[in-house]
């Protein structure tokens, strides 16, 4: 496995956007394309309740493929992963600000605005001019929606392609019922443990976490949790979630973004080559909902650059035997959680297509 180097960033777009952002840059100094302006820069955005590091196993597996593959391979310059402002390390920095106007609803467009500001350099703390980069946007669930939303702000961002996993685009009539299920789960989920080890052992024996790749679970325990006390729990000890139950629930209460982007997608896919990925288990987004979106939202599968289904993966991270109603909490799947190697392979294959820059070994 290549020895990846990473660097952490805190981006400050204030006063134009009041929330700080945190991001990580990943690269392999031994790769020949780290300074190649024609090589691709990957931008990852995560799903609800997660954090930027959730993609690290997938990024590691992707670089392993790049290192091992003979012949043609995609030219990758580096990868970036960005926290939603109320998730991960960003949630800790924004803890007080999030109580001013971001409850009881946290709009998905706030993630979009943060990503847009970061990539356009509308603030301080990131010394990279992304306007000169060949960008590929990779998102899951609500972050896939946010990445599309980011294209609506000025100055315009122009990614070369989208890779969107289980994008959460629904008709207005379907949004309310789904969000009710999600908020009921997030409001009642456990969010305090005596230690990280206690949390790990608890997750390891329970759905949906027991089905995760162990590398991903350990990343979650390391990066999704923070030591107590906190503003939310000033009198408790142990560890709790960086993305609080209150903020996770606030994300699920947004019923606007999903349907707005649904209506936008038919024009978006004509501007940006778009690759959609779904789990082979149509558990969270039923197959008829997916098919309706492909027909009415996208305008037909022929408008996509590709459509992929990952066998034995669903939207919710669970085993095939676990029914939707029995889940303890609505933790969402990134294929990077249960299937990081498969997700890396799909990204590798997509980026290796003819319109991507490739290198011959």
Helices and strands as residue ranges (DSSP letters): E 5-11, E 21-27, E 40-45, G 52-55, H 56-68, E 72-74, E 76-82, H 88-93, G 97-99, H 108-120, G 130-132, E 134-140, H 142-149, G 150-152, E 161-165, H 172-188, E 192-193, H 196-204, G 209-211, H 214-223, E 225-227, E 239-241, H 245-252, H 257-271, E 273-279, H 287-292, I 293-297, G 301-303, E 306-310, G 324-326, H 335-338, H 340-351, E 358-360
